[in-house]
Every structure is written in C-alpha cells, then in structure tokens.
Amino acid sequence: MLACALLSAMTCTGAAMGARGRGQPRTSLLRRASATTAPPPARAAEAAPPAAPSFRWAAGHLPAGGALAKNGTSVVHTVRAGESWQSIADAYLELTSVYDALELAKAIVNENLPESKRGAAPGLEVRIPHVLASAPKTGARERIGLPKDGVLKGLYVRGSTAGGKGYPAFLDRVAAHGMNAIVLDVKDYDGPLTYPSKVPLAVESGAVHKPPMRSYARAVRFAHERGVRVIARVSCFNDQLMAKAHPGMAIRGVSGHVYRNGWLDPQNERAQAYAIDLVREAIDGGADEIQLDYVRFPVIGMKNIDFGLDTRKNPNAKVEVITRFVERVHAITRASGVPLSLDVFGVIAFGKQVDIQNLGQDPVELAKHSEFLSAMVYPSHYDDGFMGFDQPGDHPELVGLGVKYMRRAMEERGVDPDKVAQIRPWLQAMRHKSSNYGPGYIQDEIRTGDKAGASGWLLWNPGQVYDVAWRAVPRKPTGGDKLVRASLTRSR
C-alpha cells in the first residue's frame, strides 16, 4: 500500500498509512488552496501572528510553496503542479530531523491523512512534520573536538552506509556501545567521492557521479547530535578513477608510459593539490579530524616503475616526499584546529628499514607532523611466519607488539613517544585468515594495544559487518555520560 503512495511519483491513490503526528487537528491542516478566490480585504490586511520562536529560523529557508502556518507553530506546503511526495520531501529534508528523503515522504503522507490518499494534488496544503525547532548545527563551528583524555574509539564507515536510511540507527548503536568516533570516507581508494563535492577536479573527472550521501556536512551533523565524532578519511594516492581520467597524474614506467595500476604519483603536484582540496572541504564540512590513507608509494607489482628518484644515492628519497606532503597537510589542519591522523602500513610498525624506504612511511618522522598514527596492524595481513607465527592471523597480540615496536623506535631515535603523535591502531574486525576470530579476539587486540601504550583504537571491516564487534564492546550503562572502557572478559 505504501509503495503505491510513494513509488508512483507519490501521486497514486493509496490506502491509509499509519498514525498522524501528535496534537495537530486534521481539518486545519489539509485544505485545498483556491487559485481563483481572493481573500476578503479585511483579512488580507491582517498581519499574520508572529512566528513561534521555535520555527522563525525556518522562514528564510523555505522552498517555493512553503510557508509558516498562521499560528506560527508549524510549516505548511501548498502542492504545486508536477510535485510528488518525494520531491516535496527532498525540498524540506534539510529543515527536518529526518535523515532519509523517502522516510520523510512517508512521514508527510502519514501526517496528512486522509487527504494525502488522493496523491500530491496541486493546491493541496499539507503540514511538513519533523521540522527542527532551531537551525541545524553544521559546519566548522560545530566541531566536537577531542575528549579530555584524547582517546577515540570507533569504527570505519563507508559512504554507502552513511548514505542509507539506517545511518542514524547505526550511530545510535555506536554511541550505545561506548564508542565516540567513526571514520567516514571522503574518498576511498577507487576514487568516487561519497558526497557531491565542489572541488573542480572531482566534478570534472566524474568523481561526484551519483554519490551515496546527500552531503558530508549532513552526515557529520547527525553524528554530532549523538556525541559521535567524525574522522574524515581521505585516500590520497591510490585513486583508480583519477589515474584513468588524468593519466598525467599517474605513476609511469621506465619507458615513460602510464603504469595502469590505479596509482597517482605521490610527487605529482596536481595529485597532492587534489587531496589537499578534499581535506579543506572536509574541514569546512565540520569533520573533527582528518585522516590520510594511502599516503605512501605503491609497493606491489612495481617492476620497471620510474619515480624519478635516485634511491641508490638517497635511500630515504621516498620518505622525504611523503613527509613533505604530510607537512603541507598538517599546516592546513593545524590552522583550523583539527587533528591530523595518518594510516600507516602495518609492516612499518616493526621498523624494518627496507619497508620504510620502499613505502616512504617513516613512523618516527611522520609522528612529528601529525597528532595520531593509525598503524594497520591487522594480524591477518602479515605473511605466514612473521615474528615467528605460523599463522599471524590467529594472533591478536600482534596489535600490542606493533604499538610497542613503534614506541620503541621513537625512543631509540631520541623522540619522546608521549610528546608526538599518539598511536591509535586499526584493529581487525573481520574473520579474514583468523580461525579464532570472535569477540574475545577483538578484546585481545584492545587489551594488548592498551597495555603497549595505544591511545584508543579503530575497528576495520570493509564489509560493514560489525556483529562480532558489538558483542566484543558491550553496551554502556544507561544514564551515564562517560564512555566506558570495553570489558576485557573473554567471551568467545
């Protein structure tokens, strides 16, 4: 029945759909506006009562056809030719507490029964439900900032997840389990952006084609309403879409040809500027932190690649390129009072110089130009035999070892690990190559990381299946404002 009312351009006849909103009489809200009968002169001269303070802010943001009701306590819309319930919902969505436009369309229909059963007929006046009592708080001024202890505990969120109608409920669950952050994609490594960016290169290249989210700032707003911080993840130099759209930005082989593996050249000024533009846009959208991923050189399938660097003469040439780029970004984030975090390869956490030089990621140097290092110490991603483990994926304690080795490397090079970037590791929250994966596995990752000196943690599951994570990190007690630490009681 609801499908009939909403999917046939919201104009077909449907059956009654649910209860109305609270306390609003039907007869005063649903009347067909006359296009031919002018109001009596006396009434035309009367001034409408002043808008109720709770809705006055909306008066200057109403779309065509919208108005404050004469009693000033609601917003009404006079349906115009060609409009549907969906298009009306799209026009008012930003003024409401509803996240998804289809859900608002359903609410409009339900609010305005029984007249809405006839469809969105021109001239029909309908009440818009769920209008916010005050202007929505969005943008850079509404950042939450770090908690007093600086510790964030969160998980990865794809744009498709944040763009779905279940996003508010997902955020509610994050908060209920004592987490205080999500890592939300601005751009993943494949290139398409998650929101309708205004960055010229993104628009021109097609990176904003059919983004899953209505706006990044709106996704941030709904997270902030639940006390959840947003870490904006920007994938830097692995960008399949941009490498194809602009081959001049891509890495090249020794013969000068474009190397078609989806990587941009980390030295390329245009590639760096593109990432920086996305960082600025995320900051303007109210992100609480910027996280750079794929901020490195590629290392797989790199035969006959020419980066134009003499690594024989200067083995740290790649490190210098990446470090200088991070410095550029850090200057921008610091100026805005936004922390910068960096995703670093799990293998470099253990300090092998050859890995550091090939990737261009020196954790000790990067720690001087960021607030957090998020080492991707997923146990399953290490080769068999690593650190003496036949199957590293079965050893969640590798998280703690990675944190320990990173802190030790800083101390050995004369850097106080407590005065530079804190280490906030990525934890494995998926079964991949881990026969003993379960709630206890995640709890062991948390325990060993904390013991080694980690400052919080982030859960990684690219498939967005967090059923095990919810069991690993118990719900916090109701009525308390403080976030509780995850219970470390094993519960496989």
Secondary structure, 3 states (H helix, E strand, C coil): CHHHHHHCCCCCCCCCCCCCCCCCCCCCCCCECCCCCCCCHHHHHCCCCCCCHHHHHHHHHCCCCEEECCCCCCEEEECCCCCCHHHHHHHHHHHECCCCHHHHHHHHHHHCCCHHHHCCCCCEEEEECCECCCCCCCCHHHCCCCCCCCCEEEEEECHHHHCCCCHHHHHHHHHHCCCCEEEEEEECCCCCECCCCCCHHHHHHCCCCCCCCCCHHHHHHHHHCCCCEEEEEEECCECHHHHHHCHHHECEECCCCECCCCEECCCCHHHHHHHHHHHHHHHHCCCCEEEEECCCCCCCCCCCEECCCCCCCCCCHHHHHHHHHHHHHHHHHHHCCCCEEEEEEHHHHHCCHHHHHHHCCCHHHHHHHCCEEEEECCHHHCCCCHHHCCCHHHCCCHHHHHHHHHHHHHHHCCCCCCCCCEECCEEECCCCCCCCCCHHHHHHHHHHHHHHCCCEEEEECCCCCCHHHHHHCCCCCCCCCCCCCCCCCCCC
